[in-house]
Structures are given as C-alpha cells and as structure tokens.
Amino acid sequence: MKLTPAQLAQFERDGYLFFPSLFKPDEVKTLTDEVPRLYAMDRPENVREKGSRAVRTNFAAHLYSAPFARLSRHPRMIEPVEQIFGEQLYMHQFKINGKQAFDGDVWQWHQDYGTWLNDDLMPTPRAMNVAIFLDEVNDFNGPLMFVPGSHRLGALPAGHDLSTTSYPLWTIDNEAIATLVEKAGGRQGGIVAPKGPAGSMILFDSCLVHASSSNLSPWHRVSVYLSLCAVSNHIRRHKRVEYIAHRDFTPVECLPDDCLQRPYPVELPWEKGTPASALVTSLDALPQGERVAA
C-alpha cells in the first residue's frame, strides 16, 4: 500500500493518518478469534491492569501466534512506513492493547519516542506506530487522543511515571500538555480522537503526543500496535526485556496482501515459551552496529 502525495503532506502536517475500515471483517475476525487464547495464557508477555486480571497489554504475539505473525508482515501496515522512511524496517515492539470494558485503565500523555530514547537508546525518532482496531472505537470506550502537529517539536521533556498504571511510561506533565493543546487549536481541534469500525488503521509518528482515558463503557477497545523502526536506527541498549523491546533487527519481509485470509507459513520461534535470553537485560550501551538475533 502506497501513500499519495496528499497523504504524505497530511502526515507531515498532523503526524498521523487514519484509514477507516481498511481491513475487511473476515480479516479482523482471524485476529479477534485468537485474542482470548492469548489473553488466557500464563506468559510474562501478558501485562495485567493494576489490581485486576484484565490484560492491559499482550506483547510479542507475532512470535508465538500465527495470525499475528502474518499481520506483522502485512503490506498495508509495513509499506507506508517504508515509504516515509525510505528504508527497510524491523519490529521494535508488537503489542495487543486490551482496554477492556469497565477495566481498561488510562494511558497517560506521552510520546512513544520518549520511552524508546530513554529506556532503549534509540538514536532518532525514525520509528512509527501502525495500529489496527480489533473493536469499534467510539466516544465512550477510551479512544486514542492525539495533539495534532506535536510531532514537529521532537522529543519533549518527560518524567518517568512508575506508579499511575501497571506499565511505566515517560510522561509529559499537565502544564506542558495544556500549552501544546492550546497551540494546536484548543477546543477547535487541539485534541483529536480518530474513531471508527473494527478494521480501521492509524499510522502515527513516534513523537506525536497522545493518550487515552479509562474505559468505563461496556464495550472492549482492543487494538494491535506495530512499532516499526528504520533498521539503521536500531536501539543501542537492552535495558528492557526482549518481548517489550526487540533485539532482532532483521528487516520485515512482507507477505502477500491476502495473508490474513490464507495460511501462509510463518515461523513462531517463541511458540513453546519465552526464551530465557529474552529476560536478560543490561544498562550498558551496545557496541556500534551490534546485531542480536531473537
């Protein structure tokens, strides 16, 4: 899938693109049928909400689930980012965010690159998120909120929030957010929240400031996020476990466009469990150019 000149200009201006209903219902069903099995697993890749058994995030399913392994190679998700960066990509992070009905907690205001820079020593923001809705996203089930154009400011000052939720983030303080929103248009477009049916896709810059509120509605809001990084921009530190920040910088090779409708063979290296090596961490910077296979 290639972006048009108009879409490229819109992305440069706003920091995100929204594609309603890009994936067909049968393609989405292939994924949603697999989610309960993944969420029921007793694996470290399932991070649960604070004080609850509800899954907040499932990490790295593309390494042990065939449907999600195929999604991680889908040209509709990979090719637009390759087009923007002009080079091949590796999978920095793969997660299924669970924003469960009644239990889905907040994601504080942050830039993803803030965490990738501070924790992983990713050199520059040449990384991007591509998300697909597995449920309808509406006004009530915690839609993702963006401050349009905030990506143009680069990495912003952030503090390490270790207490608000079960997942630590480098977050931006309220005063800074108020200023950003006002400059982006205040009540007239300073915050946007793309909403739409299951199968919709969002592509957004790693420096775009974003957040989501808790889900108090009776409707789940599950989404899959591919965090794709230019191979030349790979991380330089393994402070975090491998299922959160991947260490295999091999370029993603796309499958055919019908890969969610046909069972193309895929490798599942973690199918029998999380390897012990994935849990080894270090605060040391890696030697320049080091490659570590998963």
N, C-alpha and C positions, 0 to 999 in steps of 0.2 A: 504494500500500500504506500503510495507516494503522496506527499502533501503538495497542494497547489501553491503558487506564489502568494495568493491572498491569505492562505492559511499560515504560511511561513511568516508573513508580515503581522498577522494577528498574534501569533505566538510570540514574536519579538516584542510586541507592544504589551500584551497581557500576561505572558508567562504560562499560559495554559491553552489547550484546545479541548473541546467537548464534542463527542461523536455519539449522539443518541441512537440507540438500537443498532449499533454496529454489528453485534453478534446475534445470530438467529436463536429463537427459543430452543431448538434442539441442540445447538452448540452449548448454550448455557446449562441445559439440563444435564449434559455429560459431566459438567463440573459440580453442579449442586447435588447431584446424586452421590458424589464422592465425599462431600464435606462432612456429613455426620460420621462417617467411618474415621476420617482424620481427626475430628474433634474428640472422638471417643478413645483415641489412642493414649496410652500411658507413655509418652515420649517427652523428652525435655523441650522439644520444639513447640509444644503447646504451652503458651504463657497464659495464665488464667487471671481473670479480674480479681482485684484485691477483695478478699473476704467472700469469694464466690467460686464455684466450679465452672462458671461460664468462661469459654475461651475468648480471650481478648485478641490474641494473635497466634496463628499457626505458622511456623517458619519452615522454609525449605522443602515444601511438599513436592517440588519438582524433582527432588532426588529420591523419592520413595512412593510416588503416586503417578501412574501412567497418564491419566487425563491431564494432570497439572504439568507433567513433564512435556507433554505435547503443547500445552498452552504457552509454556516458557519459550517455545521455538516458533510461535505463531507470527507469520509475516505482518499481520495487521498491527501487532504490538512492537515488533522489532524494527521493521523497515523505516517508519517515520523518524525514529531516534537516530538510526544510522544516517539518514538523510541530513538531519540537522547537524550532527557532529562530524559527518564526513569521514567516518572510520568505523571499524567493527567494534562490537560491544561485548562485555562479559556481564554475567549476572552478579551484581554486588549483593542483592538481597531479594528474597522471594517470600511474600507473606500473604496469608489469608486473614484479613482483619474481621473479627467476629461481631462487633457492635450488636450484641444480642438484644432481643426485645426485653424491655424493663431492666436489663442488667448491663447494657453497654455503657462503659464509662467515657469520660471526656478524653480527647487528645488535646493537650494544651497548645497554645500558639507557638509555632516553631518553624524553622527551615530544616529540611532533612539534611542539607549540606552542613549545617551547624554540627550535627551529631557525627556525620561522616568525616568531617575535618577534625573535630576534637578527639573523637574516640579512635578513628581508623587511620588518621593521617592521609586522607585523600587529598592530593595536591591542589586540585582546582575543581570548580563546580561542573565539570564536563560529565555530568551524570543526571539522570532524569527518571521520574516515575511514570509508569503507564498503568492505569487502574481500570479494571472492568467490574461493573456492578453485577453481582450474582442475585441481588434482590432489587425490587423497585426502590429508588431513593426518593423520599418525599420530604415535606417540610417538617415532619414530626419524628423521624427515626434517625436523627443525628447526621444530616448531610455534611459533607466536606465543605468547609468555607475557605475562600481564598481572598487575599488582598491583591487585586489585580495590579500588575506592574511592579510589585515589590521585589521581584527577582532582579530588577535592574540595579538595585542597591548593593548586590553582592552579599557576602557573609556579614551578618549583623551581630552585635554583642549579645551574648546569651548566657544564662545561668544553668547549672546542672540541677534539674529537678529530680530528686530521688524519692520523693515522698507522696506526691499527689496521686499517682496511679501505680499500678504494678509494673509499669515499664518506664525506665528512666529516659528522660529527654533533655536536650539542651534547649531551653525555652526562652522566649522573649518576654520582657516584663510588660505589664499592662499600660504603663505610660507610653512606652515606645509603640505599642500596638495602636493606641488611641491616635497618636500622631500620624502613623502610617495610614490608618483608615481615613482620617480627615484629608490628608493629602491626595488620597486615591479617589475622593469624591464624597466622603462622609456618608450620609444617608442616601445619597444618589449614586450608588454603585461602588462605595468604598469597600464593601464586602459583597462577594458573590457566592452563591451556593448552587453549582450545577445539579440538577435533579432530572430523573428520567427513569425509564423502564429498565428492568434487568437486561443485560447485554450492551448497555451503554458504556462508552470508554472515555476516560480522561487522560490526557497527556499533560504533565506539568513539570516545570523547571525545578531543579533541586534547591534553588534559592527562593522560590515562591513561598511567602509566609502563609501558613494555613493552620487549621484547627478543626475540631468537630465537637459538638456538645454531646451530653449523655443521651442515650436512647430510652426515653420513658414511654415510648409507644408500644403497642402490641405487635409491631412488625419488625422482623430482623432487618439488618442492613449489612449484609456480608459483601465484602469486596476483595478482589485479588490485586496485589500490587507487585509489579515487576520493577525493581530499581536497577536500571541499566547504566553501566559506566563505560566510557571510552577505554579501550584496552590500554592505551598509552597513559591513562590517568589512574591506574590501579592503586589500591590502598598500599600504604607503606608500614602498617603496624597491625598486629593481630591481638589487640587488647581484648576484643570480644570473641566469644565462641564462634566457630565457623558457621553454624546454622543461622547466625544473625548477620555476620559479615563474611562473605565467602572469600576463599583463598585460591580458587581455581580461576585464573584469568584467561582461560581458553575462550576464543570468540564464539558467540552463539551462532549456530548454523540453523537457518530457518527450515521448517518443514513446509510441505505444500499448504495452500490456504484451506483445504478441507480437513486439516489434521485433527479437528475436534469431532469429525464425522466418520473418520476412518481410522482403524487401529494401527497406525504406523508404528514400527518397532522403536522403542526408546530404551536407553539404559537407565537403571534405577539403582545406583551404587549404594544407597542407604536403605534399601528395602528391608533388610534384615536387622536394622538398628543403627543408631548413631555411632559412628566410629569413635574410638577413644581419642584419636588425634584431633577430632573436631572440638574437643573440650579443652584442649591445651591452649593457653593464652600467654601473651607476653606484652610488656610495656615498651619493649625495645623497638626502635625503628628497624625496618628490614634493609638489607643491603640493596643499593640501587639496582633495579632490574630483576630482582629475585622473583621466581615463579614457583608457586606451591600448588601441586595438583590435589584435587579433592580426594 
